[in-house]
Amino acid sequence: MSATDTATSHQPLFSGLWIALVTPFKDGAVDHPALAALTTRLRADGVAGFVACGSTGEAAALDKAEQLQVLDTVLSAAQGLPVVMGVSGYHQGQVLEQVQALAHYPVAGLLVSAPHYIRPSQEGLLHWFRTLADASAVPLLIYDIPYRTGATLTTETLLALAAHPRIEAIKDCGGNTAKTQALIADGRLQVLTGEDAQIFHTLALGGAGAISACAHWQTPLFVELMALLRQGDLPAARHLWQALQPWVEACFAEPNPAPLKAMLAHAGWMHSELRAPMMPASKALQDRLKAL
């Protein structure tokens, strides 16, 4: 085993750069060859793992059969790199069935959001995540994204969930720096930022990594950024992060993943197709992306 392997082996599983994969479409259907090629390309760029069927993957626009087909394609193309599957909903019985069905797939974990629309109490949120974690064959990553779910998980609730043996990480889109710092300081949950604009900040605070959309593009630079931050080379990391800023900003100038798909289509990797009510990137943004 080389020194690099030894160093890598001490990294927790849910750390480093994870890609929140887009789902390519062609003529209304999932474009599985494009998805496989994209996963293969990113695998070669040094990413830690993949998330299938997250918000970037337009999971809400895929039916359950399509979601499992997407997962099959990603697992096959990942060739052993860990894959996390997104799970969401608001009907606890149905989401529980999803979790139980996924026990038959070799996933590394499940990325689970709070139930959207319902806005339960903190006690209700504890019940939701504990029930799903109890039923899961693999670790849970909490997806804390209140602007999509309408449910805010407090620091106290997250620290209580951290005590569960199968809740190991959080995709942090909570927008609360104090909460992020408290979770990092507590140390039981691996804290991965889900906000690409917060990658530098979260890793500099001691976070474990990122689940990123915009790292589909210029992936080696994001991998290098994380390595520099892990080594504590802040000046070099800061310089690289500033160079990446125009892309990060453009990637979220319109609802995700429209700008990202426009860029990947420009590169010839897939069609710039989304499912309604998501709309393709505007002409003005497409021109801005091409200039990048």
Secondary structure, 3 states (H helix, E strand, C coil): CCHHHHHHHCCCCCCEEEEECCCCEECCEECHHHHHHHHHHHHCCCCCEEEECCCCCCHHHCCHHHHHHHHHHHHHHHCCCCEEEEECCCCHHHHHHHHHHHHHCCCCEEEEECCCCCCCCHHHHHHHHHHHHHHCCCCEEEEECHHHHCCCCCHHHHHHHCCCCCEEEEEECCCCHHHHHHHHHHCCCEEEECCHHHHHHHHHCCCCEEEECHHHCCHHHHHHHHHHHHHCCHHHHHHHHHHHHHHHHHHCCCCCCHHHHHHHHHCCCCCCCCCCCCCCCCHHHHHHHHHC
